[in-house]
Amino acid sequence: MSAFAKPENALKRAEELINVGQKQDALQALHDIITSRRHRAWQKTLERIMFKYVELCVDMRRGRFAKDGLIQYRIVCQQVNVTSLEEVIKHFMHLSTEKAELACNQAQALEEALDVDDLEADKRPEDLMLSYVSGEKGKDRSDRELVTPWFKFLWETYRTVLEILRNNSKLEALYAMTAHRAFQFCKQYKRTTEFRRLCEIIRNHLSNLNKYRDQRDRPDLSAPESLQLYLDTRFEQLKIATELELWQEAFRSVEDIHGLMCMVKKTPKPSLMVVYYAKLTEIFRTSDSHLYHAYAWFKLFTLQKSFNKNLSQKDLQFIASSVVLAALSVPPYKHKRSASHLQLENEKERNLRMANLIRFNLDHKLDNGEVLSRSNLLSELLLKGVLSCATQEVKDLYHLLEHDFLPMDLASKIQPFLTKISNLGGKLSSAPSLPEVQLSKYVPALEKLATLRLLQQVSQVYQTLKIESLSQMIPFFEFPVIERISADAVKYNFIAMKVDHMKGVVLFGNSGLDSEGFQDHLVILAESLNKARAKIHPPAKKATKLGEMLPGLADLVEKEHKRLLARKSIIENRKEAQELLLLEMERNAEMRRKKQQQIAEEEEKRRLASEIEKRKNQMILDEIHDKEIAQAKALLEDVGKHRKKKLRKSVLDGENVTKQTIMEMALSEQLRERQEMEKKLQKLAKTMDYLERAKREEAAPLIEAAFEHLLVEEKVLHEREQQLEVELSRQRHDGDLREKNRLSRMLDNKIIFQERVTSLRQVEYDRRRVEREDQIQQMRHTRKREREAMRKTMFFVQNEEEKQRKMEEEEEARKREEAERQRKIDEERRAKLDEIAEKQRQRERELEEKERKRRESLLGRSSNGLSEPTVGSHPLEPGAVAPATATTTASAAAATTASAAAATAGKYVPKFRRERTEDSGQAPPSEPDRWGSSRQDDPTSQPSDRWRTEDRRPSFGGGGSRSTWSSSRIPPRGGSGR
């Protein structure tokens, strides 16, 4: 253990040991002072010690010592000055990186140096012998001796730093920076194994962070800054994994990113999501997951179109073309037909994970093939307008492969488009985060799709086709390749075909008896025939001898059998009810037992938790008490060392010593020492003041003399420099005059050349000016003609519109006049009808009055020898006619009255009744009107609001002519006519 009272002493001792070459002892001394429990309070000296400590660890490649020292220093400054820990860790990583780079440069310089005596010889004999014995080259040996140890130490440095900072919320940025530097180290030196371990380390750190949520300094992933740092680290991990072509690790990185996004329930920025889906496209393309590769491209297209405002039309065409070609590259059949149940479940789980990575939320109960499929993707591309953004070659290729039916020349029509598509692609200028788009990588899959489509269409047209003809129709592949493609298609029930190499033909369709449709046809036929025979000829039941002997036995046995069956059913029902009751009782008892057991367990947990809490509190109190006693003893020892006088024996023995007592004694001692120090400083300041004043008094005359001497020297120097400048100016002027005389000979040539150039330019200017004026004149004429044509067109259009408007107005006026004329005609018709109806009613009332008088006269004659009618009886009622001798007359009168009443009520009068009335000879002499008809209405009835239209039915008889009216409904007044 350290025996140093102060950290400064340890640092000074370590520097002395380093100067004499004892670095191990210096490292041990610093390690002891860092791990000492006496120096747990942070101070600036400890930071200097840590800087020296990590320098020694790096020089000696002692990773274990560095880790122990950093852990102890983290404990010291975690709550006080965490910035100091950050600076020390940065210095540690900087030194390790610098040593590793220096080792690489040395190895490279050693490889390039020519350390040979004979330049004509390739290698020295000892080098050849060493290479034969070791079996390795010079560079491998130099790397193993110089570079590998420093690489190991640098890798250990990164691991140490990540382990120290893994759950420190105050140094999250440093943790992310360390991870990024470790990723760059793996990328720069192609360290794939270390990269896998690094990814696993970071993954474990995150899982432990979620598992132990009660840590004090645990980072909060719900904070936006922390989430952004962790996401940036995972995205950098994904980029490096794809650059190193570690696709398995890249897929795990994608799952880590997805898990982090699901954990915090927040979607990252669109720029990060573009990188996410771009890397997904590479991963799915490498793993031959064509469907998910196409969906990832579709997500990329959606993101770029929504958030990239600077996206050019050309780049948008390239991205849309990639999406469409990726969707077309998906095989048109599913790979699930011949798989087992376990394989289907595994495939379903894998597809669900893939769909979640592409951020498609699927139901676990549904098959994701119902949602994520080639047909759904193509329909969605059409719906979202992706196909319309693609290039024309891609559109034509899509229509040829998906819609057109060309069994003979499909491949020949597709081949030119594939040739054009293979030349398209390049780096996207307005989307630098996306990978380079190369459409040529989809050509093999498109050729395979074209082959499948051609085979599918040919199978619908032909039953047999020669192999040579089929090979000529498909120029992409040789026939063995076509055969392999068709074998997969037949396996997954996409097409039905067979290849007969003996005959050299290809057979399309299920023509064999061993197909699925003919496997059980004989069995099915036999069962159907048996059923038909049983229905046509049912089997006869043979009577037994016992039945002949006892004819009633069969019925008795049947009844007894039914009774036993009913009894058995009742017994079974009772048993089931009893069993259900027992089960219910057992279930209730089990629930009560579990409830009691749960209550007991909860009580036991509460008791144990309270005991654990009490023990923890007691341990904390004991630890605080022990720390206070230890600090009091340490302060007591420090005070005893610094004081000149000895303390009392009771204080030295530690009797009744408390922390407060020792603190008061230490403060009083520090106050006394501070007062003595102030007195010494005052005395020293006074002495220094006198000394400085004496020095300045002695130096004043010397300074003045030196200043006078400096003025004389500077005056002489100024005069000399001025004379030199005058001489130089005179020399430059003479040289310029000579140069002018030398160039004056070329003045005439210069003027001639200038005039020639000026004249040529003037001619060119005049020519262009004339052309410009002609062009302007032509443009004026053209625009004038255009304006005249436009005015004529506008004039013609206005005239046509005016004509159309006038025609519409005339048509509306004509319609109004027609409506007005029709209204007047209707009013006149209604007026005439009213007049005619009024005259008709007047005539009917007159006829009715005549008929009434005639009846009264008839009734008066027939009742001469009879009694007078009862007062108050109506003359038309049959009760008013009393004698039996006048039954004929009464019946006739009753018939007449009934027919008149019916006519008055507007009802139809039958013909036999009208004839009977007419044959009785009692028809009144009615006055025929000029209409040839009469109407019998009730004179007391008022005219209704509805008109009646009458059809005239004349009848002839008896004493004159009369007509009976049967009325029908007439439209009400104010209507539009009859």
Protein Blocks (a to p, Z undefined) as FASTA:
>chain_A
ZZbfbfklmmmmmmmmmmnopaklmmmmmmmmmmpcklmcccfklmmmmmmmmmmmmmno
paklmmmmmmmmmmmmmmmmmmlmmmmmmmmmmmmmmmmmmmmmmmmmmmmpccdfblkb
mbdfklmmmmmmnopafklmmmmmmmmmmmmmmmmmmmmmmmmmmmccklmmmmmmmmmm
mmmmmmmnopaklmmmmmmmmmmmmmmmmmmmmbfklccfkbmklmmmmmmmmmmmmmmm
mmnopaklmmmmmmmmmmmmmmnopacdfklmmmmmmmmmmmmmmnopaklmmmmmmmmm
mmmmmmmmkbcfklmmmmmmmmmmmmmmpccbdcklmpcfklmmmmmmmmmmmmmmnopa
cdfkbcfklmmcfklmmmmmmmnommmmmcfklmmmmmmmmmpccfklmmmmmmmmmmmm
mmggcddfklmkbccddfklmmmmmmmmmmmmmmmmmmmmpmbdcfklmmmmmmmbcfkl
mmmmmmmmmmnomaccdddfknopacedjfbfkbmklmmmmmmmmmmmmmmmmmmmccdd
dddfklmmmmmlmmmmmmmmmmmmmmmmmmmmmmmmmmmmmmmmmmmmmmmmmmmmmmmm
mmmmmmmmmmmmmmmmmmmmmmmmmmmmmmmmmmmmmmmmmpmbdcdfklmnopaiafkl
mmmmmmmmmmmmmmmmmmmmmmmmmmmmmmmmmmmmmmmmmmmmmmmmmmmmmmmmmmmm
mmmmmmmmmmmmmmmmmmmmmmmmmmmmmmmmmmmmmmmmmmmmmmmmmmmmmmmmmmmm
mmmmmmmmmmmmmmmmmmmmmmmmmmmmmmmmmmmmmmmmmmmmmmmmmmmmmmmmmmmm
mmmmmmmmmmmmmmmmmmmmmmmmpccddehiafkbmklpmbfmlmmmmmmmmmmmmmmm
mmmnopacdfklmmmmmmnopaccddddfkopacdddfkbccdfbdcddddddddehjbc
cddddddddddehiabZZ
